Amino acid sequence: MGFKEQIDLARLPEHIAIIMDGNGRWAQNQGKFRHFGHESGVLSVKDVVEGCVEIGVKYLTMYTFSTENWNRPVEEVNALMELFISTINQETDTLNKNNIKLNAIGDIASLPQKCIDDLASAMEKTSGNTRCTLTLALSYSAKWELVEAAKKLARQVAEQKIAIEDINEKNFEAQLTTVNIPDPELVIRTSGEHRISNFLLWQMAYTELYFTDTLWPDFRREDLFEAIVDFQKRERRFGKTSEQLN
């Protein structure tokens, strides 16, 4: 029996986030340039998105490009930006066909203008879709997001729209880039690394973490289903005891 058949569809995580890692190592293991790994990783993105839609996952967030990634060699960064643009343009019709809404979080203004324009166009064209929301974290940093949220609240205090005493978790969350997205119940990281790399720090307060040695270009929907099966075996207590839950 495959992992898909083991999934309890009544207890699916509503939101899954993925740290896609290992493209460069995958390419190097084959004696190829790193960019070849990024191109191959696009196939994994397509298959995992289709897998989420297939079983009914409502939200999928993919850590696509971090603010730290700007420190990579210029040639690699430029190639990645071109790959983003071409993939977005090629896949917009497929997103609509599968009723998938495209979303993006991060410091989008720091991206090349062509990328910003094509991303905005794809988001507009898919804005009415309701089956699944695919969020790309682009030029994203959780620390950046938290600082920006603090700045927004500071401005509201300075403009006397709210009092300092009124700041709480709820209105802080309202300033985050994920304001209309539920927190992820499951975060998957590929390539064997056991860290969260500045990703969704606030949102992951009670997220289940799943680490796999599989490099991202080799990750497919069956690996996704395996992670969900593992997730469903866990007891999520949120500070309570097992006896309280039962």
Legacy VTK file of the C-alpha trace (Angstrom):
# vtk DataFile Version 3.0
C-alpha trace
ASCII
DATASET POLYDATA
POINTS 246 float
0.000 0.000 0.000
1.365 3.406 -0.990
1.562 6.397 1.324
-1.375 8.122 -0.358
-3.674 5.254 0.655
-2.502 5.613 4.275
-3.502 9.282 4.521
-6.579 10.148 6.559
-8.143 12.795 4.312
-10.262 14.014 7.214
-7.106 15.055 9.103
-5.079 16.692 6.352
-2.846 19.612 7.330
-4.606 22.663 5.930
-1.303 24.390 5.242
2.017 22.767 4.315
5.211 24.779 3.883
8.351 23.449 2.221
11.990 24.504 2.434
13.235 23.289 -0.929
16.920 22.507 -0.414
19.552 20.534 -2.281
19.342 21.716 -5.895
23.010 22.689 -6.055
24.290 19.505 -4.418
22.077 17.400 -6.651
23.617 19.011 -9.727
27.166 18.753 -8.390
26.656 15.066 -7.620
26.003 14.619 -11.332
28.935 16.748 -12.425
26.624 19.536 -13.626
26.428 23.268 -12.951
24.237 24.360 -10.023
21.717 25.956 -12.371
20.901 22.498 -13.754
19.739 21.536 -10.265
17.466 24.576 -10.038
15.908 23.741 -13.417
15.340 20.140 -12.332
13.837 21.364 -9.068
11.021 22.999 -11.039
9.770 19.504 -11.931
9.565 18.696 -8.233
7.587 21.880 -7.605
5.066 20.908 -10.283
4.645 17.371 -8.964
4.290 18.424 -5.326
1.769 21.147 -6.183
-0.249 18.592 -8.157
0.007 16.185 -5.223
-1.398 18.783 -2.825
-4.275 19.516 -5.176
-4.887 15.797 -5.671
-5.544 15.107 -1.978
-7.059 18.467 -1.007
-4.370 20.509 0.764
-5.680 24.088 0.772
-2.450 26.053 1.273
1.084 25.328 0.100
3.983 27.708 0.744
7.359 27.150 -0.894
10.563 28.847 0.273
11.780 29.825 -3.167
14.439 32.508 -2.614
15.653 33.940 0.676
17.173 37.357 1.290
20.425 35.529 2.074
20.369 33.978 -1.399
21.231 37.401 -2.839
24.752 36.705 -1.523
25.231 33.836 -3.984
27.350 34.306 -7.135
25.825 36.895 -9.475
25.612 34.376 -12.335
23.557 31.971 -10.207
21.226 34.714 -8.943
20.630 36.021 -12.479
19.920 32.503 -13.728
17.456 31.956 -10.882
15.609 35.181 -11.677
15.321 34.188 -15.334
14.074 30.757 -14.258
11.424 32.343 -11.999
10.172 34.513 -14.844
10.029 31.739 -17.425
8.377 29.293 -15.028
5.730 31.799 -13.917
4.865 32.610 -17.521
4.752 28.965 -18.577
2.688 27.735 -15.641
-0.009 30.399 -15.261
-2.434 28.560 -17.552
-1.790 25.316 -15.642
-2.517 27.067 -12.351
-5.845 28.272 -13.723
-6.649 24.843 -15.123
-6.160 23.351 -11.658
-7.987 26.200 -9.861
-4.820 27.254 -7.988
-4.344 30.795 -6.732
-0.797 32.165 -6.904
0.439 34.315 -4.028
3.826 35.736 -3.032
5.389 36.946 0.219
8.690 38.670 0.891
10.487 41.827 -0.124
9.019 41.653 -3.619
10.193 45.186 -4.451
13.811 43.963 -4.330
13.239 41.598 -7.285
14.057 42.585 -10.878
11.250 44.643 -12.427
10.479 41.986 -15.042
10.003 39.422 -12.287
7.768 41.816 -10.317
5.611 42.556 -13.356
5.192 38.939 -14.474
4.519 37.794 -10.921
1.848 40.487 -10.474
0.260 39.489 -13.780
0.121 35.806 -12.832
-1.304 36.618 -9.407
-4.012 38.754 -10.991
-4.903 36.078 -13.555
-5.253 33.409 -10.835
-6.804 35.607 -8.123
-10.247 34.036 -8.445
-9.091 30.445 -7.993
-10.170 28.636 -4.829
-8.955 25.036 -4.801
-5.484 25.712 -3.420
-3.346 28.766 -2.648
0.276 28.408 -3.719
2.480 30.972 -1.994
6.036 31.613 -3.168
8.363 33.090 -0.554
10.589 35.315 -2.705
13.394 37.486 -1.337
11.898 36.415 1.971
13.325 36.611 5.473
11.330 35.984 8.619
13.450 38.517 10.522
12.742 41.092 7.803
9.030 40.295 8.043
8.981 40.731 11.826
10.868 44.029 11.652
8.472 45.315 8.981
5.499 44.326 11.140
7.010 46.178 14.111
7.536 49.278 11.939
3.902 49.225 10.800
2.658 49.079 14.382
5.108 51.817 15.422
3.703 54.072 12.691
0.162 53.396 13.887
1.184 54.342 17.426
2.968 57.483 16.182
-0.146 58.472 14.226
-2.240 57.799 17.355
-4.311 55.165 15.555
-3.629 52.684 18.349
-2.102 52.826 21.826
0.946 50.821 22.811
-1.203 48.981 25.353
-3.467 47.799 22.519
-0.691 45.879 20.726
-1.267 42.142 21.038
-0.654 38.938 19.092
-3.739 39.417 16.948
-2.922 42.854 15.607
0.760 41.971 15.282
-0.175 39.005 13.079
-2.323 41.363 11.011
0.864 43.144 9.902
2.573 39.974 8.634
2.788 39.021 4.956
0.800 35.859 5.727
-2.155 37.758 7.228
-4.767 35.886 5.169
-3.089 32.477 5.403
-3.402 30.028 8.335
-0.176 29.055 10.073
1.431 25.926 8.600
0.778 22.716 10.495
3.604 20.928 8.688
6.952 22.197 7.396
9.061 19.906 5.245
12.767 20.455 4.642
14.681 18.418 2.094
18.409 17.598 1.688
19.189 16.424 5.219
19.685 19.838 6.795
17.996 20.245 10.189
17.290 23.965 10.462
14.545 26.399 9.436
16.796 29.045 7.847
14.927 32.229 8.731
11.579 30.940 7.426
8.176 31.782 8.957
9.586 32.171 12.478
6.366 33.594 13.965
4.062 31.285 12.025
5.952 28.125 13.018
5.356 28.465 16.753
3.490 25.128 16.827
4.360 23.659 13.436
5.424 20.038 13.078
8.838 19.767 11.391
9.715 16.977 8.979
13.255 16.505 7.682
14.257 14.220 4.831
17.646 13.419 3.288
16.105 13.509 -0.194
17.518 16.325 -2.320
14.812 18.600 -3.702
15.072 17.558 -7.405
14.377 13.962 -6.327
11.393 14.882 -4.116
8.021 13.862 -5.540
4.405 13.671 -4.420
4.958 10.211 -2.898
7.571 11.812 -0.617
5.009 14.492 0.225
2.445 11.813 1.072
5.016 10.058 3.284
5.571 13.299 5.207
1.810 13.709 5.705
1.493 10.136 6.995
4.280 10.866 9.492
2.526 14.094 10.495
-0.740 12.272 11.157
1.009 9.882 13.551
2.037 12.748 15.812
0.121 14.043 18.807
-0.324 17.824 18.650
-0.884 18.992 22.212
-0.416 22.796 22.028
0.748 22.880 25.648
-1.887 20.453 26.927
-1.304 16.918 28.221
-2.206 13.756 26.351
-4.885 13.060 28.957
-6.559 16.399 28.244
-6.671 15.674 24.541
-8.186 12.246 25.106
LINES 1 247
246 0 1 2 3 4 5 6 7 8 9 10 11 12 13 14 15 16 17 18 19 20 21 22 23 24 25 26 27 28 29 30 31 32 33 34 35 36 37 38 39 40 41 42 43 44 45 46 47 48 49 50 51 52 53 54 55 56 57 58 59 60 61 62 63 64 65 66 67 68 69 70 71 72 73 74 75 76 77 78 79 80 81 82 83 84 85 86 87 88 89 90 91 92 93 94 95 96 97 98 99 100 101 102 103 104 105 106 107 108 109 110 111 112 113 114 115 116 117 118 119 120 121 122 123 124 125 126 127 128 129 130 131 132 133 134 135 136 137 138 139 140 141 142 143 144 145 146 147 148 149 150 151 152 153 154 155 156 157 158 159 160 161 162 163 164 165 166 167 168 169 170 171 172 173 174 175 176 177 178 179 180 181 182 183 184 185 186 187 188 189 190 191 192 193 194 195 196 197 198 199 200 201 202 203 204 205 206 207 208 209 210 211 212 213 214 215 216 217 218 219 220 221 222 223 224 225 226 227 228 229 230 231 232 233 234 235 236 237 238 239 240 241 242 243 244 245
